[in-house]
Amino acid sequence: MTAAAPPGLPAKIHPLVRAFLDAPGAVEDALKGGSSPAHLVFPQVFAENLERLRTVLEAGVGRYRICYAHKVNQSRAFVRTAEAAGVGIDVASPEELASAGGAGFAPERIEVTGPKGEGFLRELVGTGVTISVDNVWELRRVGELAAEFGVVTPVLVRLSGFPGTPVSRFGVPVRQLDEVLEVLVADRARIGFRGFAFHLDSGEPAERVRAVEACLAATERAYEHGLAPSVLNIGGGFRQVFTADADAFDHYVIALREALLGRGEAMAWGGNTFGFHLDGGAVHGTPVFHKYANTVPADRMLAELLAAGLESQGGREFGQVAAENLLEVWLEPGKALVDHAGITVARVEFLKETADGSLLANLDLSRDTVTPADQEVMVDPLLIPARPRTETGATGVFLAGRLCLERDLITNHKVWLPARPEPGDLIVFPNTAAYHMDLSAATASMHRLPPKLAVTRERDGFRVCRDGDYQPERGR
Ligand SMILES: Cc1ncc(COP(=O)(O)O)c(C=O)c1O
């Protein structure tokens, strides 16, 4: 009888990334000069993700615009790839705006989202970028500034507070629609109203459909007020697929739940319960890491949304309704475009055993440079041994970071590596391009942030350059 394999969270890996990881010495060679840790981005995977969404949009709706949500990653290679592919960009700060401009985006292809203060609004009005306003104050202020500068400013109004949707700090609550329409009508000479927008970070299809219906109803109301909206912006939130094996994921979570109840091998560091509640000898609730279990790819999510029958439109499909009303469907995908387009590489510094018998593998990386907003990342890292091993055998470890903080554990859940890691080995974190690299990264202890490198597959092998130096081929 063979021993049962330890629980695992196998990562889905793009074939191009897999080929790179499998090419002998490729990862070590990429690090040369920069040493570890490093973030590696794959712009060709980004371009492929973009094409997949385009294919769905071309089949499902007449007119559309993809605006790459820059905030997902600071990579210049991604921004340049989006620019060369001819899509738009969604920026959320003066710095992202400068980055988009630097990559060659003309104002007509730039949309500005997120909350904006007085300074940023002053910078935006009159430039020709589309401002997606977050609140009524912004809307009024855009009108006033446009009057002051003698310009017309393109505007989208982001709505929120849809029936059954959790309350959000972003967007104008739909119940304030009357006030919005009043301002749009009063300032129509200064505010070039393009349409309504929403953004939900939910994977729940019904929620998105309700938001679409609410925006279509608002669009109708705008027509009644003599306005001529031509855009419906459905935001981002299209999911990633991290897991290569949903059954294995479920099995891991079952084992983790058992371990939290004290059954079997301990799998949680430092009393972490990952959002579960332990009560009366049972585990309740939804774990914080549930998004890592998703198996529905972004293109399917989008196709299903466009094909969703809308109750308020006599059951007609969203894509059809948009096309018939000559509405251009905009979207702002971030994570869907960078899905599988990045990995993070770190090196094992040393191993140690803690008082409770846990084995820690200390890396030259901190949790915040590979984890978005302190979320637990439920994807197995890969081990690239520094020297060939004869002795293999899965080893359960917690990966620890380089900061002098008790909480700097890169994994609070136990990870089984195929062999006991050794100093000098490389650890590869798969699929880190979406928010994992930059969202929370701090320079605590004055550690420098990991550099970013762009990797492309050429006819004669892989080419690696600094992210900032990457120049894509021009797309369509
Ligand atoms: C307004 C807006 N649009 C788009 C996005 C991108 O979302 P995602 O990466 O989930 O596609 C965000 C993310 O926060 C956002 O706030």
The ligand as a MOL file (V3000), in Angstrom:
LIG
                    3D

  0  0  0     0  0            999 V3000
M  V30 BEGIN CTAB
M  V30 COUNTS 16 16 0 0 0
M  V30 BEGIN ATOM
M  V30 1 C -13.6280 50.8190 -11.1000 0
M  V30 2 C -12.8510 49.5710 -11.2950 0
M  V30 3 N -12.8300 49.0180 -12.5170 0
M  V30 4 C -12.1340 47.8920 -12.7690 0
M  V30 5 C -11.4050 47.2750 -11.7690 0
M  V30 6 C -10.6490 46.0500 -12.1160 0
M  V30 7 O -11.2020 44.9550 -11.5060 0
M  V30 8 P -10.7280 43.4880 -11.8270 0
M  V30 9 O -9.2750 43.4310 -11.6420 0
M  V30 10 O -11.4790 42.7030 -10.8130 0
M  V30 11 O -11.1610 43.1710 -13.2150 0
M  V30 12 C -11.4160 47.8030 -10.4750 0
M  V30 13 C -10.6850 47.1400 -9.4040 0
M  V30 14 O -10.6840 47.5030 -8.2680 0
M  V30 15 C -12.1500 48.9890 -10.2360 0
M  V30 16 O -12.1760 49.5550 -9.0320 0
M  V30 END ATOM
M  V30 BEGIN BOND
M  V30 1 1 1 2
M  V30 2 1 2 3
M  V30 3 2 2 15
M  V30 4 2 3 4
M  V30 5 1 4 5
M  V30 6 1 5 6
M  V30 7 2 5 12
M  V30 8 1 6 7
M  V30 9 1 7 8
M  V30 10 2 8 9
M  V30 11 1 8 10
M  V30 12 1 8 11
M  V30 13 1 12 13
M  V30 14 1 12 15
M  V30 15 2 13 14
M  V30 16 1 15 16
M  V30 END BOND
M  V30 END CTAB
M  END
